[in-house]
Amino acid sequence: MVSSINKYIEAFRKIRRDRTHGDAPHKPILLISILQLFATKFIKENRIYLTPELVALFRENWAKLVTTQHDCRISYPFYYLRSDKFWHLKPKNNFIEVSSLGSLVKSFSKLNEAIDYASFDEELFVLLEDKINRDILITFLLDTYFSETKNKFNNNNGNNEIEDIEQQILKEDAVEYVAEVKKLIREKKEEEIFLRSSIFKREVPKIYNYTCCISGMRIDTMENISMVDACHIVPFSESYNDTISNGIALCPNLHRAFDRGLIGIDDDYRVIVSNKFVEIEAYYSLRVLEGKEILLPKQFSYYPLKTNFEWHRKECFKTQQ
């Protein structure tokens, strides 16, 4: 085991870094962030995904440790760490050759579409399951690459950025929130837009107790399996609004029906069903939902805004004239 840890200390010492604008700090920051997430159990198997936790922790560690003028982009090291041999990328089905993805690396969203997950050498992954080994490697990375700023590092695995965005989604005025998102889009801040979208998708089901607000479906499993989606009432492409007042929790089939205007919600929070389609009468048919009152969050401030449902009825809901 000692020889193994020494092997990867040496590998971490020799990681290849771009030196065009000085030694790039991206790879060491990514490795430190991943090692931290092992302790929180966000990483339970040898599959490292671009999760909100990893993105936020990368950004927080960057802010504390990096003093150069490099761009803070997790897409760079997530892709290019593959050149150091202990890091391997698994492309999604439509992308066969990882080596052909280099042109996508500057775009976080495009890389996320192309790469399913990354993995370590199995030998390294086994080492990282032990806290002592993780602490040794984090200390080595800090001493080697961030000796001047390592005193600012905090290994408490907190995600202050995620907590801040959660509060904005739950409590911020929609007008202010939308203005901030539009600014991020203009500045092409893909990682923060990704964080906001991901947190919206988590917070909405949580607010509705992981229950579809129309059907009442709720499934609890020991696995990380969700049968309830976060649904924008006014689509994000139209509203740029991820606040809780623009979301409801729906099971996938009703989410699709809502997005396509086959169902809507009236001012009394009751389901309305379009008259522009024909269906076979069945227990799970849409028409049996007509007039059903939707489940609402316990906290009134989290209620979906009626003006959002009004927009949906006007712009999406299908009805014969």
Protein Blocks (a to p, Z undefined) as FASTA:
>chain_A
ZZmmmmmmmmmmmpccdfknopafklmmmmmmmmmmmmnomambfcdcddfklmmmmmmm
mmmmpmbfbdcdfklmmmmmmmnopaccdddfklmblmlmmmmmmpmklmmmmpmbdcdd
fklmmmmmpmklmmmmmmmmmmmmmmmlmmmpccehpafklmmmmmmmmmpcfklmmmmm
mmmmmnopaklmmmmmmmmmmmmmmmnoopafklopacddfbdcdfbdcddfbdfklnop
abfklcccddfklmmmmmnopaccdfkopacddfkbccdddfkbmklmgopacdddfblk
lpccfklmmmmmmmmmccdZZ
